[in-house]
Amino acid sequence: MRLDMDVWCAIRTYPKHAQELGNLVPQEPVFFLKPSSSITTFDRIETCDGDVHHEIELVLKIGPDIMPIQMALGLDLTKRSVQDRLKSNGLPWAEAKAFVGSAIIGDWVDYDPRAEYSLAINQKEVQRGSLSEMSWTPGKLIDKLSSWAPIMEGDVLFTGTPAGVGPLRPGDSLTASLYIDGVCINAQSAECV
């Protein structure tokens, strides 16, 4: 995996997720960055005793034509109390979003716009989403981002999370699953500590 890639993250692309956190749904795509050093694989997740919240997302790898060529399951981890404190003071959220291990990316497969995905904690599904439920298609997200950002081949884009985010606790077992036409084509697991 290229480690000098930019890790772009779209926010509030699922209206129900924006509403569950009391946020306004933006009129156009909004993005933030994570450092490439925050990337890790599905394995062990440090929960900070419940302050780290899960956000399952589909992650896209950008190809030479600045369009998605591959996709992977991802977790955009958030230190929620830190984010709430920073937001309440009108400050950037980097401390809450860009910590070591906050960008979990699974195995890459060929991109398919029919993708659906889910996250189960201790065998109970807590999040489910699909690209078709987002406010903007992946193409529109990339078009907006590339209109002002130096997006390059090999960069990755976290596409936003569906409703159902929540805290992770020590001992939790996570399973993220990727589906095409209802058939699971990829699954990733992690344990929380």
N, C-alpha and C positions, 0 to 999 in steps of 0.2 A: 504494500500500500504506500502510495506517495505521501511523505510526511510534510512536504512543503506546500501542500494543497491549502486552499482557503475553504473554510467550513462555514457556509452561509446557512442561515436559519430563518425561515419565514414564520411570522407569528399571526395568531388569530385567523388562520385560514379556514377553520371550522367554526361557524357562528355559535354552535351550542357550547363549545369549549370557552369561547370568549365570555359568553353569558354566565357560565358556571363560576367564573372567577370575578364577575362583576365588571368586566371590561367592555368598552365599546367595540363594535365590529368596525374595523377600518374600511374606508371607501376604496382604498387601493392597497396593494401588497406592501407590507412593512417587514424589514429584515434586521438581523443583528449577526455578529460574527462570533465564532468560537475559535480559539487557537488550535492549530493542528496538534499541538502537544496535549490537548484535552481528549484526543481520540483513544479509545480502548476497545476491546472486544467483549462480547458477552462472556462473563465468567463470574467474578465476585464484585459486588457493589457495596461500597461504603455508604451506610444509610444516615450517618450522623445522628443516630438515635431517633429517627423518624422525621428529621428536618428535610431530607432529600425526597423529592416527589418524582414519580415516574411520569413520562410523557412519551408514549409510543408514537413513532413517526415512520413514514417511508422516506428513505434517504436516496437521492438520485445522484449518480455520477455523470458529470458533464462530458460530452464527447467533443470531437474536433469541430463540429458545426454548432457548438454551444447549445445542444439539445441533449436530453437524457439518453444515455446508452445502456446504463445498468441501474439496478435498484437493489436496496438492501433494507432489512429491518434495522431500526435505530431507536435508541432511547436518548432523548434530550433531558438529562437530569437537571433538576432545579433545587437549589437550597431555598425553600419557600419563605422562611422567616426573613432571610437576608434580602430576597427579592422584595418582599412586602415593605421592609424598612427603607430600602433604596427608592422604591416607587413612591412611597409616602413623602419622601423628601425631594422628589423630582430629579433623582440622580440616575445615571446609567446602571444597568443591572449586571455588569461584567462579573462582579464577585459572586453573584448567584448562579451564573450560567456558564462560566468559563474555567471552572476549577478542574484539577486533574481528574480524569476519568468521567467527565460530564458528558462526553459525546461517545456513546456506545454504538458501534456499527458492526453488523453481522456480515455474513457471506454475501458476495455480489452474485446476482443473476441478471439475465437479460431484461431490459426494461419492457414492461407491458402495461398500457394504460388501464387495463381491467383490474389492476392489483387491488386487493383488499387485505387487511391485516388486523391482528388482534393481540391483546396482552392479557394473560391470565396470571394471577397471583395465587399461589397455593391451590391451583387447579380451578379457580373461579375467574371467569372472564370479567375484566374490569374496564377494558377499552376495546372498541372496534371501529374501524374506519375504512374508507375507500377513497380513491382519488376523485370519484364522481360526486362525493359529498362536499368537496372543498368549494370555497367561494370563487377560486380561480384555478384553471387547469395548470399543470406543470409548465406547459408552454408559455402561458401568460405570466406565471411567476418569473420564469427565466427571462422573458422579454423585458419585464419591468426592471429586474435586477440588472440586466446587461445594459439598460439604457443609461445607467450612471456608474456602475461598478466595474472594476477590471476583472470580470469573471473569465476564467480560462479553462481550457481542456484539463480534465483531471480534478477540478474543484468538485465539491459535493454540496448538495442542498438538502437540508432537513425541511420537509414540506409542511410541517405543522401537525398538531395533535388533535385528535377527536376528544369529545367530552369523556369524563371519567378519571381525570388525573387524581392522584392522591399520594399519601406518604408510603414510603417503604420502611419496613421494620426488620431488625436483625432476625434471621431465621426464615424470612420470606423466600419462597422459591418462585421464580418468574419463568414463563414460557411465552415467547413472542412467535407468532405464526403468520406466514405470508400465503395468500390464496390467489389462485386464478380460476375463475368460474367455479368457486366453491371447493376446489381441490387444493389441499395444502402442498405447496411446492418447496417450502423451506421453513425450518423452525430453529429457534435459538433459545438457550436456557441460561439462567444466571442464578446465583445464590446471594442473598443479602447478609451482610455482617454488620 
